[in-house]
Amino acid sequence: MDELSVFLIIFNVMAKIKTEAEYEALMQRIEELLLVTDDSTPVTDKNMIELDMLVDLVEEYELEHYPIGTPSLVEAMKLRMYETRWR
């Protein structure tokens, strides 16, 4: 196992967003990284590695602090009516 793999494993185990300010800072950094990466960026690129790690951290934080509940039947029907432009 190379040094980068070991670092990534340790980072994923130890890192966790603790505050809303940290979350906002990471969201801003993700926006910056999205400007310099695209679908053709190799997964071994340092920006892509950083982006992937930050997205995982943000996803974990959002699941805990901004959960999306299951919609009610009425909400689901309203959404479907809106999507199909049916009134």
C-alpha positions in Angstrom: 0.0 0.0 0.0 1.5 3.4 -1.0 1.7 6.5 1.2 -1.3 8.2 -0.4 -3.5 5.2 0.2 -2.5 5.1 3.9 -3.1 8.9 4.2 -6.6 8.6 2.6 -7.6 5.8 5.0 -6.4 7.7 8.0 -8.0 10.9 6.8 -11.4 9.2 6.2 -11.3 7.6 9.7 -10.3 10.7 11.6 -11.9 13.6 9.7 -15.4 14.8 10.5 -17.0 18.2 10.0 -17.8 19.6 13.5 -19.4 23.0 12.8 -21.5 24.9 10.3 -18.5 27.2 9.7 -16.3 24.2 8.7 -19.1 22.9 6.5 -19.4 26.3 4.7 -15.6 26.5 4.2 -15.6 23.0 2.7 -18.5 23.9 0.4 -16.6 26.9 -0.8 -13.5 24.8 -1.4 -15.6 22.2 -3.3 -16.8 25.0 -5.6 -13.2 26.1 -6.3 -12.2 22.5 -7.1 -15.2 22.1 -9.4 -13.8 24.9 -11.5 -10.5 23.2 -12.1 -11.7 19.6 -12.5 -14.1 17.9 -15.0 -15.1 14.5 -16.2 -11.7 14.1 -18.0 -9.6 14.8 -14.9 -7.7 11.7 -13.9 -8.8 10.2 -10.5 -5.1 10.4 -9.5 -5.0 14.2 -9.9 -4.4 15.9 -6.6 -7.4 18.2 -7.1 -9.7 15.3 -7.9 -8.5 13.4 -4.8 -9.1 16.4 -2.6 -12.5 16.9 -4.2 -13.5 13.3 -3.6 -12.4 13.4 0.0 -14.2 16.7 0.7 -17.4 15.5 -1.0 -17.4 12.4 1.2 -17.1 14.6 4.3 -19.8 17.0 3.3 -22.1 14.1 2.3 -21.7 12.6 5.8 -22.4 16.0 7.5 -25.5 16.6 5.3 -27.0 13.2 6.0 -26.7 14.0 9.8 -27.7 17.7 9.8 -29.9 18.1 6.7 -31.8 14.8 6.4 -34.3 14.5 3.6 -37.3 12.6 4.7 -39.6 10.4 2.7 -42.3 12.4 1.0 -45.9 11.8 1.8 -48.2 10.3 -0.8 -49.8 13.7 -1.4 -46.4 15.3 -1.8 -45.3 12.6 -4.3 -48.5 13.0 -6.3 -48.1 16.8 -6.4 -44.6 16.5 -7.6 -45.6 14.0 -10.3 -48.4 16.3 -11.4 -46.0 19.2 -11.6 -43.4 17.2 -13.6 -46.0 16.2 -16.1 -47.6 19.6 -16.2 -51.0 18.1 -15.3 -53.4 20.2 -13.3 
